[in-house]
C-alpha cells in the first residue's frame, strides 16, 4: 500500500513539474493538477510538491523556491487536507 501511494505521489509530482511556473498562484496550480488527478486531495498535491522540491533543488533553484512556496501555502491553507 505504501509503495502504491508513493507511486501516485511521484505521478502527481511529475504533473506539478510540468505545470508549475514561477509566480503561479497555489490555487491555480492546484486546480490544474486536479484536472489531471481528480481524486488527489490538497494534501496529496502538497506532498507531491514537496517531493518535486526535493528532486529539483539541485537543478533549478528559482523553480524550487516557487514549488516550495506552493507546497507550504497548500499545507498551511487547509488543515483537513481536502
TIMI-2910 file (N, C-alpha, C, CB; in pm, 1 decimal, decimal comma, always signed):
<rs>
+----------+----------+----------+----------+----------+----------+----------+----------+----------+----------+----------+----------+------+
!      n_x !      n_y !      n_z !     ca_x !     ca_y !     ca_z !      c_x !      c_y !      c_z !     cb_x !     cb_y !     cb_z ! resn !
+----------+----------+----------+----------+----------+----------+----------+----------+----------+----------+----------+----------+------+
!    +82,6 !   -120,3 !     +0,0 !     +0,0 !     +0,0 !     +0,0 !    +86,1 !   +125,5 !     +0,0 !    -93,5 !     +0,5 !   +120,8 !  Unk !
!   +191,0 !   +124,5 !    +81,0 !   +279,2 !   +240,1 !    +90,5 !   +346,5 !   +268,6 !    -43,3 !   +384,7 !   +217,8 !   +198,8 !  Unk !
!   +389,8 !   +165,1 !   -113,1 !   +454,9 !   +183,6 !   -242,8 !   +357,0 !   +237,9 !   -346,5 !   +514,8 !    +51,4 !   -291,5 !  Unk !
!   +233,1 !   +192,5 !   -341,8 !   +131,6 !   +243,4 !   -434,9 !   +110,0 !   +393,5 !   -412,0 !     -2,6 !   +165,9 !   -417,9 !  Unk !
!   +101,2 !   +433,6 !   -287,7 !    +82,2 !   +575,3 !   -254,0 !   +201,9 !   +658,2 !   -300,8 !    +61,6 !   +592,5 !   -101,5 !  Unk !
!   +322,2 !   +602,9 !   -283,8 !   +441,4 !   +674,3 !   -328,1 !   +441,5 !   +689,5 !   -480,1 !   +568,4 !   +601,1 !   -281,6 !  Unk !
!   +401,9 !   +585,6 !   -551,5 !   +394,8 !   +594,7 !   -698,8 !   +293,6 !   +701,0 !   -740,3 !   +356,3 !   +457,2 !   -761,0 !  Unk !
!   +180,8 !   +707,0 !   -672,0 !    +81,1 !   +810,4 !   -701,9 !   +139,1 !   +949,9 !   -675,9 !    -47,1 !   +788,6 !   -616,9 !  Unk !
!   +211,5 !   +963,6 !   -565,4 !   +274,4 !  +1091,3 !   -532,5 !   +376,5 !  +1128,7 !   -638,8 !   +341,2 !  +1084,9 !   -393,9 !  Unk !
!   +454,7 !  +1032,6 !   -684,3 !   +552,0 !  +1058,5 !   -790,9 !   +482,3 !  +1103,6 !   -919,5 !   +636,3 !   +932,8 !   -818,1 !  Unk !
!   +371,3 !  +1040,3 !   -950,9 !   +296,8 !  +1075,4 !  -1071,7 !   +242,9 !  +1218,7 !  -1061,9 !   +180,7 !   +975,6 !  -1094,5 !  Unk !
!   +188,6 !  +1254,5 !   -948,0 !   +140,1 !  +1391,2 !   -926,0 !   +258,3 !  +1488,4 !   -930,6 !    +64,7 !  +1402,4 !   -789,2 !  Unk !
!   +372,2 !  +1449,1 !   -873,5 !   +490,8 !  +1534,7 !   -874,7 !   +535,8 !  +1564,2 !  -1017,8 !   +605,2 !  +1468,7 !   -795,9 !  Unk !
!   +530,6 !  +1465,1 !  -1104,8 !   +566,3 !  +1486,7 !  -1244,9 !   +470,4 !  +1586,1 !  -1310,8 !   +565,5 !  +1353,3 !  -1321,7 !  Unk !
!   +343,2 !  +1575,7 !  -1278,3 !   +244,6 !  +1670,4 !  -1331,0 !   +275,2 !  +1811,2 !  -1282,0 !   +101,8 !  +1629,3 !  -1289,6 !  Unk !
!   +305,8 !  +1824,3 !  -1153,8 !   +338,8 !  +1954,9 !  -1096,6 !   +460,0 !  +2013,3 !  -1167,8 !   +365,7 !  +1943,3 !   -944,6 !  Unk !
!   +560,5 !  +1931,5 !  -1189,7 !   +681,6 !  +1978,5 !  -1255,8 !   +650,8 !  +2031,1 !  -1395,7 !   +785,1 !  +1866,2 !  -1263,2 !  Unk !
!   +557,7 !  +1967,6 !  -1464,6 !   +520,4 !  +2009,9 !  -1599,8 !   +437,6 !  +2138,6 !  -1598,2 !   +442,3 !  +1898,9 !  -1669,9 !  Unk !
!   +353,8 !  +2155,0 !  -1497,6 !   +258,8 !  +2266,4 !  -1495,8 !   +308,1 !  +2390,9 !  -1423,1 !   +132,4 !  +2221,6 !  -1433,2 !  Unk !
!   +394,2 !  +2373,8 !  -1324,1 !   +435,2 !  +2486,2 !  -1238,9 !   +525,7 !  +2583,9 !  -1313,2 !   +506,6 !  +2434,5 !  -1114,4 !  Unk !
!   +498,8 !  +2711,4 !  -1292,2 !   +584,3 !  +2818,2 !  -1344,7 !   +604,9 !  +2920,2 !  -1232,8 !   +520,8 !  +2885,8 !  -1473,1 !  Unk !
!   +719,4 !  +2986,3 !  -1232,9 !   +743,0 !  +3087,6 !  -1129,6 !   +632,1 !  +3192,4 !  -1129,9 !   +879,6 !  +3155,3 !  -1150,7 !  Unk !
!   +588,5 !  +3229,3 !  -1010,7 !   +483,9 !  +3329,8 !   -996,5 !   +342,9 !  +3274,9 !  -1000,8 !   +498,8 !  +3430,8 !  -1102,3 !  Unk !
!   +327,5 !  +3147,1 !  -1029,2 !   +194,9 !  +3086,2 !  -1035,8 !   +135,8 !  +3079,3 !   -895,4 !   +201,7 !  +2944,6 !  -1099,8 !  Unk !
!    +10,0 !  +3116,2 !   -882,8 !    -58,8 !  +3109,7 !   -753,8 !    -86,7 !  +2964,3 !   -717,7 !   -190,7 !  +3191,3 !   -757,3 !  Unk !
!    -75,5 !  +2928,8 !   -589,0 !   -101,9 !  +2791,5 !   -547,7 !   -238,6 !  +2740,4 !   -593,6 !    -92,2 !  +2781,2 !   -397,9 !  Unk !
!   -342,0 !  +2822,8 !   -582,0 !   -477,2 !  +2779,6 !   -621,3 !   -482,0 !  +2742,5 !   -769,6 !   -580,2 !  +2890,9 !   -591,5 !  Unk !
!   -415,0 !  +2820,5 !   -852,7 !   -414,1 !  +2792,6 !   -997,1 !   -345,4 !  +2659,7 !  -1025,8 !   -343,6 !  +2906,3 !  -1074,0 !  Unk !
!   -234,4 !  +2633,6 !   -957,7 !   -164,5 !  +2507,4 !   -980,1 !   -245,2 !  +2389,9 !   -925,5 !    -25,8 !  +2511,1 !   -915,2 !  Unk !
!   -304,3 !  +2407,6 !   -810,3 !   -387,0 !  +2300,7 !   -753,3 !   -501,0 !  +2267,1 !   -848,6 !   -442,9 !  +2342,0 !   -614,7 !  Unk !
!   -567,2 !  +2368,3 !   -900,4 !   -677,5 !  +2345,6 !   -994,5 !   -628,8 !  +2272,1 !  -1119,0 !   -742,5 !  +2479,2 !  -1034,3 !  Unk !
!   -512,6 !  +2311,9 !  -1170,8 !   -457,0 !  +2246,7 !  -1290,3 !   -420,8 !  +2101,2 !  -1261,8 !   -333,0 !  +2322,7 !  -1340,1 !  Unk !
!   -363,1 !  +2076,1 !  -1144,8 !   -326,2 !  +1939,4 !  -1108,5 !   -451,8 !  +1855,2 !  -1088,8 !   -239,5 !  +1938,2 !   -980,3 !  Unk !
!   -554,7 !  +1912,8 !  -1026,1 !   -679,0 !  +1839,0 !  -1002,8 !   -748,9 !  +1801,7 !  -1133,9 !   -773,3 !  +1921,8 !   -915,6 !  Unk !
!   -727,8 !  +1880,4 !  -1239,2 !   -784,6 !  +1843,5 !  -1369,2 !   -725,4 !  +1712,0 !  -1418,7 !   -759,8 !  +1954,9 !  -1472,5 !  Unk !
!   -597,9 !  +1690,5 !  -1392,1 !   -530,4 !  +1568,7 !  -1436,1 !   -539,3 !  +1456,1 !  -1333,7 !   -385,6 !  +1598,4 !  -1465,9 !  Unk !
!   -560,6 !  +1492,6 !  -1208,4 !   -568,7 !  +1393,7 !  -1099,1 !   -690,0 !  +1428,1 !  -1012,7 !   -436,1 !  +1392,1 !  -1012,1 !  Unk !
!   -809,9 !  +1401,3 !  -1062,1 !   -931,2 !  +1445,4 !   -991,6 !   -948,9 !  +1387,5 !   -850,5 !  -1050,6 !  +1409,4 !  -1073,1 !  Unk !
!   -888,7 !  +1275,4 !   -821,4 !   -903,4 !  +1215,2 !   -689,0 !   -800,4 !  +1266,8 !   -589,0 !   -892,6 !  +1065,1 !   -699,6 !  Unk !
!   -703,7 !  +1344,1 !   -636,0 !   -598,0 !  +1395,0 !   -547,6 !   -654,2 !  +1501,5 !   -453,8 !   -480,5 !  +1453,1 !   -630,4 !  Unk !
!   -617,0 !  +1491,3 !   -327,4 !   -654,8 !  +1592,6 !   -229,2 !   -546,7 !  +1701,3 !   -228,0 !   -673,1 !  +1529,4 !    -86,2 !  Unk !
!   -576,2 !  +1812,0 !   -162,0 !   -475,1 !  +1916,6 !   -147,4 !   -353,5 !  +1861,5 !    -72,9 !   -533,5 !  +2039,3 !    -72,8 !  Unk !
!   -377,3 !  +1774,2 !    +21,5 !   -267,2 !  +1713,2 !    +96,7 !   -180,2 !  +1628,9 !     +3,5 !   -321,8 !  +1626,2 !   +213,0 !  Unk !
!   -241,6 !  +1552,4 !    -86,2 !   -166,2 !  +1473,6 !   -183,7 !    -81,9 !  +1564,9 !   -272,6 !   -261,7 !  +1388,4 !   -269,9 !  Unk !
!   -141,7 !  +1674,9 !   -315,2 !    -73,0 !  +1769,1 !   -403,2 !    +42,0 !  +1836,8 !   -328,0 !   -172,1 !  +1875,2 !   -457,9 !  Unk !
!    +20,7 !  +1872,5 !   -202,3 !   +127,4 !  +1934,1 !   -122,1 !   +243,1 !  +1836,7 !   -104,3 !    +73,5 !  +1978,6 !    +15,9 !  Unk !
!   +213,3 !  +1711,2 !    -76,1 !   +320,2 !  +1610,6 !    -62,3 !   +398,6 !  +1598,3 !   -192,3 !   +261,2 !  +1472,8 !    -22,5 !  Unk !
!   +326,1 !  +1593,9 !   -302,5 !   +391,7 !  +1582,2 !   -433,0 !   +474,5 !  +1706,7 !   -463,1 !   +287,6 !  +1559,7 !   -543,9 !  Unk !
!   +426,3 !  +1822,5 !   -422,2 !   +502,0 !  +1946,0 !   -443,9 !   +632,2 !  +1943,4 !   -363,7 !   +417,1 !  +2069,4 !   -404,7 !  Unk !
!   +626,7 !  +1896,6 !   -239,6 !   +749,2 !  +1884,9 !   -160,7 !   +844,7 !  +1784,5 !   -224,3 !   +716,5 !  +1843,2 !    -16,3 !  Unk !
!   +792,9 !  +1673,6 !   -276,1 !   +877,3 !  +1576,9 !   -345,5 !   +942,6 !  +1642,1 !   -466,7 !   +795,2 !  +1453,5 !   -388,3 !  Unk !
!   +867,1 !  +1722,5 !   -539,4 !   +921,1 !  +1792,6 !   -655,4 !  +1030,8 !  +1889,4 !   -612,6 !   +809,6 !  +1867,8 !   -730,0 !  Unk !
!  +1010,3 !  +1957,9 !   -500,8 !  +1112,1 !  +2049,3 !   -447,9 !  +1240,2 !  +1971,6 !   -419,6 !  +1061,6 !  +2120,5 !   -318,7 !  Unk !
!  +1226,9 !  +1861,2 !   -353,2 !  +1344,3 !  +1780,8 !   -317,8 !  +1417,6 !  +1734,6 !   -443,5 !  +1302,9 !  +1659,1 !   -232,6 !  Unk !
!  +1341,6 !  +1687,9 !   -542,3 !  +1402,6 !  +1635,6 !   -663,8 !  +1465,4 !  +1745,2 !   -749,4 !  +1299,5 !  +1560,7 !   -744,7 !  Unk !
!  +1412,4 !  +1866,4 !   -744,8 !  +1461,4 !  +1970,9 !   -834,4 !  +1555,3 !  +2071,0 !   -768,1 !  +1345,9 !  +2044,1 !   -892,6 !  Unk !
!  +1572,3 !  +2065,4 !   -638,2 !  +1650,1 !  +2166,3 !   -565,5 !  +1790,4 !  +2183,4 !   -622,2 !  +1659,0 !  +2129,1 !   -418,9 !  Unk !
!  +1850,7 !  +2077,0 !   -661,2 !  +1987,5 !  +2081,2 !   -710,6 !  +1997,7 !  +2144,2 !   -849,5 !  +2045,0 !  +1941,7 !   -713,4 !  Unk !
!  +1891,1 !  +2135,9 !   -928,1 !  +1899,9 !  +2173,8 !  -1068,5 !  +1839,6 !  +2308,9 !  -1103,6 !  +1834,7 !  +2071,0 !  -1149,7 !  Unk !
!  +1737,9 !  +2352,8 !  -1031,4 !  +1670,4 !  +2476,9 !  -1069,2 !  +1621,0 !  +2551,3 !   -945,6 !  +1553,0 !  +2447,7 !  -1163,9 !  Unk !
!  +1708,8 !  +2630,4 !   -883,3 !  +1672,3 !  +2698,1 !   -757,7 !  +1550,9 !  +2790,7 !   -769,2 !  +1789,4 !  +2777,9 !   -708,3 !  Unk !
!  +1531,4 !  +2858,7 !   -881,8 !  +1417,5 !  +2950,4 !   -895,5 !  +1285,4 !  +2872,7 !   -893,5 !  +1429,3 !  +3032,7 !  -1026,5 !  Unk !
!  +1276,8 !  +2766,5 !   -971,9 !  +1155,6 !  +2684,8 !   -970,5 !  +1137,5 !  +2617,4 !   -835,2 !  +1160,3 !  +2579,5 !  -1081,8 !  Unk !
!  +1248,0 !  +2579,3 !   -773,9 !  +1240,8 !  +2515,3 !   -643,4 !  +1175,5 !  +2608,1 !   -541,1 !  +1380,7 !  +2474,1 !   -596,3 !  Unk !
!  +1211,2 !  +2735,2 !   -542,0 !  +1150,7 !  +2830,0 !   -448,2 !  +1000,9 !  +2843,5 !   -474,1 !  +1219,0 !  +2967,6 !   -459,0 !  Unk !
!   +962,1 !  +2851,4 !   -600,6 !   +819,9 !  +2862,1 !   -633,6 !   +743,6 !  +2737,9 !   -587,6 !   +801,4 !  +2882,6 !   -785,0 !  Unk !
!   +802,1 !  +2621,7 !   -608,1 !   +737,2 !  +2497,6 !   -564,9 !   +730,9 !  +2489,0 !   -412,5 !   +811,7 !  +2375,7 !   -621,5 !  Unk !
!   +836,2 !  +2534,9 !   -346,1 !   +834,8 !  +2533,9 !   -200,4 !   +723,8 !  +2623,6 !   -147,2 !   +970,6 !  +2578,7 !   -145,0 !  Unk !
!   +710,3 !  +2742,1 !   -207,7 !   +604,3 !  +2833,6 !   -166,3 !   +467,4 !  +2769,8 !   -186,3 !   +613,3 !  +2965,4 !   -244,5 !  Unk !
!   +449,3 !  +2701,4 !   -299,3 !   +322,8 !  +2632,4 !   -326,3 !   +296,4 !  +2525,5 !   -221,4 !   +324,2 !  +2569,6 !   -466,6 !  Unk !
!   +395,7 !  +2441,4 !   -198,0 !   +377,7 !  +2331,7 !   -103,4 !   +346,9 !  +2384,7 !    +36,1 !   +502,4 !  +2243,1 !    -99,7 !  Unk !
!   +420,0 !  +2486,5 !    +77,9 !   +396,4 !  +2543,6 !   +210,3 !   +259,3 !  +2609,1 !   +218,7 !   +504,8 !  +2645,3 !   +244,3 !  Unk !
!   +223,4 !  +2684,1 !   +117,5 !    +94,0 !  +2751,5 !   +116,3 !    -21,8 !  +2654,3 !   +115,4 !    +84,2 !  +2842,3 !     -2,8 !  Unk !
!     -7,7 !  +2546,7 !    +39,9 !   -113,0 !  +2445,5 !    +32,8 !   -128,3 !  +2375,5 !   +166,3 !    -82,8 !  +2343,3 !    -77,4 !  Unk !
!    -17,6 !  +2341,2 !   +225,5 !    -21,0 !  +2270,2 !   +353,4 !    -85,1 !  +2356,6 !   +461,1 !   +120,7 !  +2228,9 !   +396,1 !  Unk !
!    -50,8 !  +2486,5 !   +461,5 !    -99,5 !  +2575,6 !   +566,5 !   -243,3 !  +2620,2 !   +545,0 !    -10,8 !  +2696,3 !   +575,7 !  Unk !
!   -292,9 !  +2613,4 !   +421,1 !   -424,0 !  +2670,5 !   +391,3 !   -540,8 !  +2579,5 !   +424,7 !   -430,7 !  +2706,3 !   +248,0 !  Unk !
!   -516,6 !  +2449,6 !   +439,5 !   -628,8 !  +2358,5 !   +459,8 !   -591,5 !  +2248,4 !   +557,7 !   -673,7 !  +2297,9 !   +326,6 !  Unk !
!   -624,0 !  +2264,2 !   +685,4 !   -585,2 !  +2168,0 !   +786,5 !   -645,5 !  +2029,5 !   +769,0 !   -622,0 !  +2219,9 !   +918,5 !  Unk !
!   -753,8 !  +2017,4 !   +695,4 !   -817,4 !  +1887,6 !   +676,4 !   -761,3 !  +1810,8 !   +558,4 !   -964,6 !  +1905,4 !   +658,6 !  Unk !
!   -680,1 !  +1874,8 !   +474,0 !   -618,2 !  +1806,5 !   +362,4 !   -707,7 !  +1789,8 !   +243,3 !   -571,2 !  +1675,4 !   +405,2 !  Unk !
!   -819,9 !  +1855,6 !   +238,2 !   -909,9 !  +1843,4 !   +123,5 !   -908,4 !  +1970,0 !    +50,8 !  -1051,5 !  +1807,1 !   +163,8 !  Unk !
+----------+----------+----------+----------+----------+----------+----------+----------+----------+----------+----------+----------+------+
</rs>
